[in-house]
Amino acid sequence: MNTVWYDYSKIESRNGTAIALGNFDGLHMGHMKLMSMLADVAQDNGLHSMVYTFDKHPINVIKGENTLKLIADNEYKQKLLAGCNVDTLFFENFEAVRDLSPEEFVRDILVEKFNMKVAVVGLHNHYGKDSEGDVKMLREFGQKYGFLVHMIKPLYFGDFLCSSTKIRALIENGEVEKATELLGRPFAVTNRVVKDKMLGRTLGYPTANMIPAEGQLIPKFGVYATNTYIDGVGYQSITNVGDSPTIGDGAVRLETYIIGFDGDVYDESLEVEFLYKIREQRAFQSLNDLQAQLAEDEKVRLS
């Protein structure tokens, strides 16, 4: 898969393109269903397949940076799409197109710049200035400018609508197992390990500590069963998400005890997958009490 930022000339569009439109935050099961249709339609019609999305989420441009915490950043989005049989991932500068009317956006960008022959969208897809464009309008533009529209219906898991909004709420509430169902994989956080107080090492449970960025989505405070990947190798782990009430310094951290690993990972970038919640975060009367609880947490993780 080729990733292109902003440059329309780098898209192979001579024979036409099939384009999936959306923000695709998290690339959940509904998005993956759409990607599958995109690949099939492109192959059946001899078209170049392309995912069209934005460099910044529109909400964070319109309402202010970090208003919406993302399930997957752009780097992780590229990683997930690499296995979807898509030819190109295109990141658009949202601010450059935000004031185009729905018709201007479709005609001037999708048709003229990319020679779009097929659009693949979800039922609730919106585009153009003030998000005024919808699927009905897109089909009308298709008749006018010569492209087809394929729409994917919303995906439900029981009573749960598979949507980025729902998944984000589940994660923020600590319901990472339910988020996994909708994502089709565990929610993951990637961050760089920082040097910290090294308290875990003195207790026999050395931790890799990460400070989440201001706009980074993290689960509700608590202790979670996790998997941690170091140089592509996965390890069972336990991660505390919280503000260290026993220590009392108030800083929010992700503290991960990597079971069976004794190497140095300071300043390395680790990926931590959240599997299920073990318990709530709480303060302990003493470090001995904390140490005893960590031993119980490890038993739960290994059971």
Secondary structure, DSSP 8 states (H G I E B T S, - for coil): -EEEES-GGGS--TT-EEEEES--TT--HHHHHHHHHHHHHHHHHT-EEEEEEESS-HHHHHS-TTSS-BSS-HHHHHHHHTTTT-SEEEEE-HHHHTTS-HHHIIIIIIITTT-EEEEEEETT--BSGGG-B-HHHHHHHHHHHT-EEEEE---EETTEE--HHHHHHHHHTT-HHHHHHHHTS-EEEEEEEE----HHHHTT--EEEE---TTB----SEEEEEEEEETTEEEEEEEEEE--TTTT----EEEEEETT--S--TT-EEEEEEEEEEE-----SSHHHHHHHHHHHHHHHH-
